[in-house]
Every structure is written in structure tokens, then in C-alpha cells.
Amino acid sequence: MISLDLGRERDHRVSVVIPTLNEAENLPHVLPNIPFWVDEILIVDGHSIDDTIAVARKLQPNVRIVMQQGRGKGDALRAGFAAATGDIIISLDADGSTDPREIPAYVGGLFAGADYVKGSRFLQGGGTSDMTLIRRLGNWGFVTVVRVLFGGKYTDLCYGYNAFWSHVLPALHLDVDGFEIETLMNLRALSARLKVAEIASFEADRLFGESHLQAIPDGWRVLKIIFREWLASGGSPLRRLPKVAPFTIPISVENEVESTSQ
């Protein structure tokens, strides 16, 4: 149990879910930076052939190891979310690109009233050193399409640093196996009328090893997910439905709520 002074004094269990596949070299730069008050760290391993599991256990003796049954980042995250026992669940990458020291900002967004907090590399205070021009253009295109089809005011769509209350997990109804799971989570949060907070986050370069992301194939899968979800909603922008749209709270890394928009 933890007690954080982030505007409200509350006690909640926090789980961090980290998918891994041959990340033994990167974990020493990730696990020690997770705040000490995190209650549960779950390594969801896709059958690594290096020392990923041994390194994780050496760095965090109480780490929980979940062996992935299927393949893909989406499959790994779904397994980790299902196994997590915390009231708050946070997804974090194992390659060093997402900074565990930002976790208090995500928890702060939830304490401020959000159901679901998503990182953005394109808010003031955020950024990325690990995005090619084609990926930047792709993200801009995806965000624009989602704004037109679904409403909402997302500034980033394909970033995997997210946090949410565990009780909203059924509303997300995650059912994909690949990198497109990040986009699906964001779209389902809109569809479920969750209170969504975007916070500034910085994406660094992968420290060691090669990325498993493939820009063109994974971008195509993201585009297919966007239109699949739009068709499932009846082809009507959610912002035109007679219900209150979710709001976005841009929050800086210092946990200050800058503005709220309906």
C-alpha cells in the first residue's frame, strides 16, 4: 500500500506491467528507477533467450514473472493486466525509452480525477528522440483521423506509456495482440466515456538491442483498428452523441493540472 501527497492523500496498490523479450541489458536501467512505493512489478516475458528473467529477479527479488502464452506486445499487455492485483495499473516499456521516474505524474493524473491517463510526446514538456520522420507523419495522420471520426482531442495516439484504474479494464475490452493495442486502448477509453488525462512524457532512444516495431506493417494495423472501431460505433463521431464527451487534462511532469476542456 502507498500514500502519496499528490493533491489528495489516499492509499492504493499500484501495479507496473512490463512486457519483455530479450531485454536483459536494458532492465538495469529501468527497474531501479521504478518508485519504491510501487507495490507490484510484473514482467511479462515472451520466452526470452537471454537472461531477462534472471536479471529481473536479481534487480527486484519480489518481481512477478508472467510467461506470455501468445505473441506480440498486445498479447503480453493483456496477460499482464489480467494478472495485476493493483488498484492502479501502469504499462511501461522495458527498453529504457519510457522513464519510470514519470510514474508519479501518471498516478497524480488518476488522483486528480481521471479514469485513464495517457502519455503524450507532443504536449509542452514532452518529446521524443526515438521517432523517425515517417513515424511522426504517421502519428499526426492517425491523430487527425481520430479527431474527425471520434472527436476527442488526443495529441498522441501510438504511445505505450499509460495508467488506469483497474476497475475500468473491462470497459477497454482489449482484444488485439500487436503494437496496435496502444491505439485500441485510447479509442476504447473514448468509446467508454472515460475521463481521460493526457500528460507530457519524454520518449528516449532504446538503450540496447533492436526495436520490434515495424513502421509500415504496424502503422497499417493501427489504421485498420481505427476504422474497425469507427464502424463498430455505427460510423458516427462520438463527439456528436448526446452524452458528455470525455475531457483531457494536460498535466506537466510536475503534476500540475494546467487546463481542463470538455
C-alpha positions as CSV (number, residue, x, y, z in Angstrom):
1,M,0.0,0.0,0.0
2,I,1.2,3.5,-0.7
3,S,0.4,7.0,0.5
4,L,1.2,9.8,-1.9
5,D,0.9,13.5,-1.4
6,L,-0.4,14.4,-4.9
7,G,-3.2,16.7,-4.0
8,R,-5.2,14.0,-2.2
9,E,-4.0,11.6,0.5
10,R,-5.1,8.1,-0.5
11,D,-3.8,4.6,-0.2
12,H,-3.9,2.4,-3.3
13,R,-2.0,-0.5,-4.6
14,V,0.0,0.2,-7.8
15,S,1.0,-2.4,-10.3
16,V,3.5,-1.8,-13.1
17,V,3.3,-4.1,-16.2
18,I,6.4,-4.5,-18.3
19,P,6.5,-6.7,-21.5
20,T,9.9,-8.1,-22.2
21,L,11.6,-10.0,-25.0
22,N,15.4,-10.3,-24.6
23,E,15.8,-7.1,-22.5
24,A,18.5,-8.3,-20.0
25,E,20.8,-5.4,-20.9
26,N,18.0,-2.7,-20.5
27,L,16.4,-3.8,-17.3
28,P,19.2,-2.5,-15.1
29,H,18.4,1.0,-16.4
30,V,14.6,0.6,-15.9
31,L,13.8,-1.4,-12.8
32,P,15.9,0.5,-10.3
33,N,14.1,3.7,-11.3
34,I,10.7,2.5,-10.5
35,P,9.5,4.4,-7.4
36,F,9.9,2.4,-4.2
37,W,6.2,2.7,-3.3
38,V,5.1,0.7,-6.3
39,D,3.6,-2.4,-4.8
40,E,3.8,-4.9,-7.7
41,I,6.1,-5.2,-10.7
42,L,5.1,-7.8,-13.4
43,I,7.5,-8.9,-16.0
44,V,5.5,-10.4,-18.9
45,D,8.2,-12.4,-20.7
46,G,7.8,-13.6,-24.3
47,H,10.2,-16.5,-23.8
48,S,13.4,-14.5,-23.9
49,I,16.6,-16.5,-24.8
50,D,18.9,-14.2,-22.8
51,D,19.0,-13.6,-19.0
52,T,16.0,-11.3,-18.9
53,I,14.2,-13.2,-16.1
54,A,17.3,-13.8,-14.0
55,V,18.3,-10.1,-14.3
56,A,14.8,-9.0,-13.3
57,R,14.8,-11.2,-10.2
58,K,18.3,-10.0,-9.2
59,L,17.2,-6.4,-9.5
60,Q,13.8,-6.8,-7.9
61,P,13.6,-10.0,-5.8
62,N,9.8,-9.6,-5.4
63,V,9.1,-9.2,-9.1
64,R,6.3,-11.3,-10.5
65,I,7.1,-13.2,-13.7
66,V,4.3,-13.9,-16.1
67,M,5.2,-16.2,-19.0
68,Q,3.5,-15.0,-22.2
69,Q,1.4,-17.7,-23.9
70,G,0.9,-16.0,-27.3
71,R,3.0,-13.5,-29.3
72,G,3.0,-9.7,-29.6
73,K,3.0,-6.7,-27.4
74,G,-0.8,-6.6,-27.2
75,D,-0.9,-10.2,-26.0
76,A,1.8,-9.5,-23.4
77,L,0.0,-6.5,-22.0
78,R,-3.3,-8.3,-21.9
79,A,-1.7,-11.1,-19.9
80,G,0.0,-8.6,-17.5
81,F,-3.2,-6.6,-17.0
82,A,-5.1,-9.8,-16.2
83,A,-2.5,-10.9,-13.7
84,A,-2.1,-7.5,-12.0
85,T,-3.6,-7.1,-8.5
86,G,-3.3,-3.3,-8.0
87,D,-6.0,-0.7,-7.9
88,I,-3.8,1.3,-10.4
89,I,-2.2,-0.4,-13.4
90,I,0.7,1.2,-15.4
91,S,2.2,0.0,-18.6
92,L,5.9,0.6,-19.1
93,D,8.4,-0.4,-21.8
94,A,11.4,-2.5,-20.9
95,D,13.9,-0.9,-23.4
96,G,14.6,2.3,-21.5
97,S,12.5,4.5,-23.8
98,T,9.9,5.3,-21.1
99,D,11.1,6.8,-17.9
100,P,9.8,5.1,-14.7
101,R,10.5,8.4,-12.9
102,E,7.5,9.8,-14.6
103,I,5.2,7.4,-12.8
104,P,4.2,9.9,-10.1
105,A,2.8,12.2,-12.8
106,Y,0.6,9.4,-14.1
107,V,-0.6,8.4,-10.6
108,G,-1.2,12.1,-9.9
109,G,-3.5,12.3,-13.0
110,L,-5.6,9.5,-11.7
111,F,-5.8,11.1,-8.2
112,A,-6.9,14.3,-9.9
113,G,-10.0,12.6,-11.2
114,A,-9.1,10.8,-14.4
115,D,-10.1,7.2,-15.1
116,Y,-7.3,6.8,-17.7
117,V,-4.1,8.7,-18.1
118,K,-2.1,8.5,-21.3
119,G,1.3,9.9,-22.1
120,S,1.9,12.3,-24.9
121,R,5.2,13.1,-26.6
122,F,3.6,16.2,-28.2
123,L,2.4,18.2,-25.2
124,Q,4.5,21.0,-23.8
125,G,7.2,19.4,-21.7
126,G,7.1,16.1,-23.6
127,G,9.2,15.0,-26.6
128,T,10.9,12.1,-28.3
129,S,14.4,11.3,-29.6
130,D,13.3,8.0,-30.9
131,M,10.9,8.8,-33.8
132,T,11.7,8.9,-37.5
133,L,10.0,11.4,-39.8
134,I,7.7,8.7,-41.2
135,R,6.5,7.8,-37.7
136,R,5.9,11.5,-36.9
137,L,3.9,11.9,-40.0
138,G,2.0,8.7,-39.3
139,N,1.1,9.8,-35.7
140,W,-0.1,13.1,-37.0
141,G,-2.2,11.4,-39.6
142,F,-3.7,9.0,-37.1
143,V,-4.5,11.7,-34.6
144,T,-6.2,13.8,-37.3
145,V,-8.3,10.8,-38.4
146,V,-9.3,10.0,-34.9
147,R,-10.3,13.6,-34.2
148,V,-12.5,13.6,-37.3
149,L,-14.1,10.2,-36.7
150,F,-14.3,10.0,-32.9
151,G,-13.9,13.5,-31.5
152,G,-11.7,13.9,-28.5
153,K,-8.5,16.0,-28.5
154,Y,-5.7,13.5,-28.4
155,T,-2.2,14.8,-29.3
156,D,-0.6,11.3,-29.4
157,L,-2.1,8.0,-30.3
158,C,0.6,5.3,-30.5
159,Y,2.5,5.8,-27.3
160,G,2.6,2.9,-24.8
161,Y,3.0,4.7,-21.5
162,N,-0.5,4.6,-19.9
163,A,-2.1,4.3,-16.5
164,F,-5.6,3.5,-15.4
165,W,-7.8,2.4,-12.5
166,S,-8.1,-1.4,-12.6
167,H,-11.9,-1.2,-12.5
168,V,-12.0,0.3,-15.9
169,L,-10.2,-2.6,-17.6
170,P,-13.4,-4.4,-18.6
171,A,-14.5,-1.3,-20.4
172,L,-11.4,-1.3,-22.6
173,H,-12.2,-4.9,-23.6
174,L,-8.7,-5.4,-25.2
175,D,-8.7,-8.0,-28.0
176,V,-5.6,-7.4,-30.2
177,D,-2.1,-8.9,-30.0
178,G,0.2,-6.4,-31.7
179,F,1.5,-2.8,-31.2
180,E,-1.9,-1.5,-32.2
181,I,-3.1,-2.3,-28.7
182,E,-1.9,1.2,-27.6
183,T,-4.3,2.8,-30.2
184,L,-7.1,0.5,-29.2
185,M,-6.8,1.4,-25.6
186,N,-7.1,5.1,-26.4
187,L,-10.1,4.6,-28.7
188,R,-11.9,2.3,-26.2
189,A,-11.3,4.9,-23.5
190,L,-13.2,7.4,-25.7
191,S,-15.9,4.9,-26.5
192,A,-16.5,4.1,-22.8
193,R,-16.7,7.9,-22.0
194,L,-13.9,7.6,-19.5
195,K,-12.3,10.7,-18.1
196,V,-9.0,10.8,-19.9
197,A,-6.0,12.8,-18.9
198,E,-3.0,13.4,-21.3
199,I,0.3,14.2,-19.6
200,A,3.6,15.3,-21.1
201,S,6.1,12.4,-21.4
202,F,9.5,12.1,-23.0
203,E,10.4,9.1,-25.1
204,A,14.1,8.3,-25.2
205,D,16.1,6.0,-27.6
206,R,16.1,2.3,-26.9
207,L,19.2,1.7,-24.9
208,F,20.3,-1.8,-26.2
209,G,19.0,-4.2,-28.8
210,E,16.8,-3.6,-31.8
211,S,13.2,-2.4,-31.7
212,H,10.5,-4.9,-32.5
213,L,8.4,-2.1,-34.1
214,Q,7.9,-2.2,-37.9
215,A,6.7,1.2,-39.0
216,I,4.8,0.3,-42.2
217,P,3.1,-3.0,-41.1
218,D,2.3,-1.8,-37.6
219,G,1.1,1.5,-39.0
220,W,-1.3,-0.4,-41.3
221,R,-2.6,-2.4,-38.3
222,V,-3.2,0.9,-36.4
223,L,-5.2,2.3,-39.4
224,K,-7.3,-0.9,-39.6
225,I,-8.0,-0.7,-35.9
226,I,-9.2,2.9,-36.2
227,F,-11.6,2.1,-38.9
228,R,-12.7,-1.1,-37.3
229,E,-13.7,0.8,-34.1
230,W,-15.4,3.6,-36.1
231,L,-17.5,1.1,-38.0
232,A,-18.3,-0.7,-34.7
233,S,-19.6,2.6,-33.3
234,G,-22.0,2.9,-36.3
235,G,-19.9,5.3,-38.2
236,S,-20.9,8.2,-36.0
237,P,-18.4,10.6,-34.4
238,L,-18.6,10.1,-30.6
239,R,-18.5,13.9,-30.1
240,R,-21.9,14.2,-31.8
241,L,-23.6,11.7,-29.5
242,P,-25.9,13.1,-26.8
243,K,-23.6,12.2,-23.9
244,V,-20.9,14.2,-22.3
245,A,-17.6,13.7,-24.1
246,P,-14.5,12.7,-22.1
247,F,-12.2,15.5,-21.1
248,T,-8.5,15.8,-21.4
249,I,-6.3,17.3,-18.6
250,P,-2.8,18.3,-19.8
251,I,-0.6,17.7,-16.8
252,S,3.1,18.5,-16.7
253,V,5.7,16.2,-15.2
254,E,5.4,18.2,-12.0
255,N,1.8,17.1,-11.6
256,E,0.3,20.5,-12.1
257,V,-3.1,20.5,-13.8
258,E,-2.8,23.1,-16.5
259,S,-6.3,23.2,-18.0
260,T,-9.4,21.1,-18.5
261,S,-11.6,21.1,-21.6
262,Q,-14.9,19.4,-22.2
